[in-house]
Structures are given as structure tokens and as C-alpha cells.
């Protein structure tokens, strides 16, 4: 009898806890959305979309929740609409017990800007997503010349990652130019020389040799000593005054 009584008391406690959690964490159907908190989580790195633009996107789709009943706010629909934007990588929307709606957005951060001879002008991110050109506050290398989307995805994405992951190259590489044969040359921010890279193969090794050359040679003879530096070959660096 005592065991049965304990089981009944335990069941009653579990039922109460479930009721309490549901009761105090689920917004009332009649409660109105009193505030919308919008956050662009990685805005310190770059600003490709603003909180105002996010609010406008939701407003244009008639799903902006402010002033609506909490029970009528469709967070899943809001996420789907935001995720269609080319500058948004992920979107998370949820309601709070206090009658607020939180919208968190993660931007797509490009690794390079592309201006091709065909007239295209766009950004490309590390996943190969093409992002249209617009105002931006991120400082990154620009690739110009004979660049197709497939060339950009295959060759510029790995190079862009290398530049962003290395503080020295991120600050040194201003432009990458691609000729009609697909060969690359680099225009630096410091120095009046052009670096001929050649075919887009073994890029990390080529840049490592170039960094060593910068540190051991140019730092002593001057950054403007040569007009052209060729790092195309694996066993030598050819310089032209």
C-alpha cells in the first residue's frame, strides 16, 4: 500500500511539473507580440545585411510579427523567407514567454569579389554561393579577368580561404588577375611589383615561397626593387627589375 501511494504521489508530481512547464513557458494565445529583437550575429566581421533590411524583408512578405498575436506568428515561415536572401546563410526565429520574437541571422561572408571580363560583378563565399554585388564594408581581394563561375568555384575559393586565414596575405593581396589561359598574377598592396603565379596549382606552396622571399630579400633590398616576380616554378623565383 505504501509503495502504491508513493507511485501515485510521484505520478502526481510529474503531471504537475509538465503542467507548470507548459503553463509558464507557452505564450498565451491572446498575448500580442510586443517587441521584435533582430540580431546579425557576425556583423563585426562585415555588414552585408542590416537589421533594418531584415525587418523590411519580413514586412514585405507580410510576416513581420510586431502587433500580431503570438499564436499567429509563424517562425518557420519567417526563417524560410529570410533564408532565400543571398546574403543570409542561416536564420533562427523563436518566441519568448514574455511576448517577444527573436530573429537571429548569420550572414554569408564572401572570400573574394569577382569582376569578370564578361561584365559580371559579384561576391563568392566559401561554399561557392554567388552573391550579387552591393554596398559592403568588408575589405577583400578582387579577382578580375577571364573568370567563369566554374573557374571561380574551383580556383578562387581555395585562394580566398588562404588569404582570409593568413593575416599577412589578407593585408597584402589587393588583386588577382586571370588571363585568357587561366593563369594568375597578383597585385600587392605594398610594393610596385606584379607577382606572376601561373597555373592555379600548388597555391599554398607558391605563396609560402613568396613570403620567404619577401622576408629574406625584399625586406633588405626594398619592396620596389623589382617590377615583376615569377613564382610559377617550384624550385626558383625569377625577378625582373
N, C-alpha and C positions, 0 to 999 in steps of 0.2 A: 504493500500500500504506500509506504514511504517512497519507494522507487518511482511508482506511477505518479505520485504527487510532484516529485522533483522533475520528472519528464514534462508534466503539464506546465509547471512553472517556467521551465526552460523554453518550451514552445511559445508560451505567452510573451516571454521576454523577446524572443526572436521576432515575433509578429509585431510587437511594439517598436522595436528598432527599425524594422523595414518600413513601418508606417511613418515613423519620425523622420527618417532619411528622405523618404519620398515627399512627405508633407513640407519639410523645410527647405528642400533643395530644388523643388519643381516650382517654377513661377506660376502664379495664379493665372487662369485663363483670362481674367478680366484686367490683369495688370498691363499697363502700356509701356512701351519701350521709351525710357526717359533719357537715354544717352547712348551714343554710338562711339566707342573708342577704337580708332583706326591707328594701326602701328605698322610702319615699314621697317622691318627688323634690321636690315643691313644698310640703312641709309647713310651710315658713317663712311662706307666704302665708296658709294656712288649714289646719285639720285637720278634714276631713270623713270620713276613714277612717284608722285607725291600723294599725301593723304587726301588732298583736295581732289585730285584726279580719281582716286579710288571712290570717294563719295559720289563724284559725278557719274562714274560708270554705273554704280548701283542705282543712282537716281534715274538715269536714262533708261535702265531696264525695269524701273518701277518696283524695285525690291529694297530700296533704302528703308531700313526698319524704324527710324525715328517717328514716334507718334502712333505707331501701329500696335495692335495687341501682340503681346509676346507670343501667345499661342499661334498667331498667324505668321510669324516670322519664319521663313524657310532658309535656314542657314546653309543647307546643302545646295540649294539653288543659287544662293549668293556666291558660294565657293566655285561652282561651275562657271558662272558668268565671269568672275574675276580671272579664273584660270585660262580663259580664252585670250586674254590680253597678252601680246607677245613679250611684254616686259615683266610679266609676273610668272615666277617659277612655281610657287605654291601659295595657296590661300587657305586660311583656317578661320572659321566663323563659329561662335558659340554664344549662348545666352548665360546670364548670371541670375542668381536668385534675387538680386536687387533690381531687376528690370532693365538691365543694360545688355547691349550686344557688343561683343568684342570681335574686331576684324584684324587678323594678323596676316601680313603679306611678306613673302620672300621674293626679292627681285631676281630676274635673270641678269647675271653680271657678265658682260661680254669680255672676251680675251683680246679682241682686236677689232678695229674698224677697217672696212674694206671700201675702197673707191676704185672700181674697175674701169678698164678702157671702154667697156660697153655702156658706161653711164650709170651703173648701179652704185648705190651708196648705202651701206648697211653695216650693222654690227653682227658679230657671230660669237656665240657663247661656247663654253667648253663641251657642251653636248651636241653641238652642230646646229643649234637653233638659229635661224636667220631673224634678226631683229631690225625693223626699219630705222633709218636714220632720223634722229630728232635732237632736240636740245639735250645736252648732257654735261655733267660736271666731273666725269671721270677722265683722267689723263692716261692715254694708252697709245701704243704704236698704231700707225696707219699703214695698211698694205695697199699698194697701187699696182696698176699694170694689167697684164693678161690673166685675170683671175676668174675662173668659173666657180660655181657653188661647190662642185665636187673637189676642185683643187683646194679651195678654202677649207673644207672639212678635213681633207686628208693631210694637208701640209701646214696650214696656218694655225689650226687649233693646237697641235703639239708645240709649235713655236710660241704661240701666245701664252700657253701654260708655263713654258720655260721662262719667259720674260717676267710673268707675274710672280713666279715663285722665287726669283732671284732679284734681290734688291738692286744689285749693281746694274744688271741688264734692264730692269724695269725703268731705271732712270737714265740709261744710256741710249737705248734704241728709240729713234724717232720715227723712222720709216723703213718699210721693207718694200722693195720694188721687184716685180716679177716680169721677166721679158717673155717674148713670144715662144721661147723654147721651154719655159717653165723654170728657168734658173733665177736665183735670188741674189740681190745685193742689198746691203744695209746702209742706211744713212744715220750716223750717230748724232746725238745732241751735243757732244763735246768733241771738238776736232773738226778739221775741214777736209777729211778724207772720206772715201767711199770704200766699204768692205764688200768684196765680191765673195759670195757664199757658194755659188754654183748650184748644182742639183740639190733639192731639199732632202738630202740624206745625211745621216750622222750629224744632225744639227747640234746636239749636246756636246759632242766631242769637238766640233769645229769652234763652238763658242768658248769652250774651256781653253783651247789653244790660243784663241784670240785674247782671252782675259789674261793669260800668262804673258802674251806678247805686250799687252798694254802695261802690265805691272813691271816687267823687266826691261822693256825697250822704250816705249813711248814716254813713260814716266821720267826717263833720263834724257832722251833726245828732244822731247817736245811733242805735243799732240798734233801739231801741224807740220811735222817733218815730212810726211808722205801724203800724196794725193790719192793713192789707191793701194789697198791692202787686199791681197788674194789669199783666202783660206780654203780654197777649193780642194786642195790636195792634202792627204793625211800626214805626209811626212815633211811638209815645208810650208813656210809663209813667204809669199812673194810681195815685195813692196816696190812702189814706183813713186819717185819724187815729183 
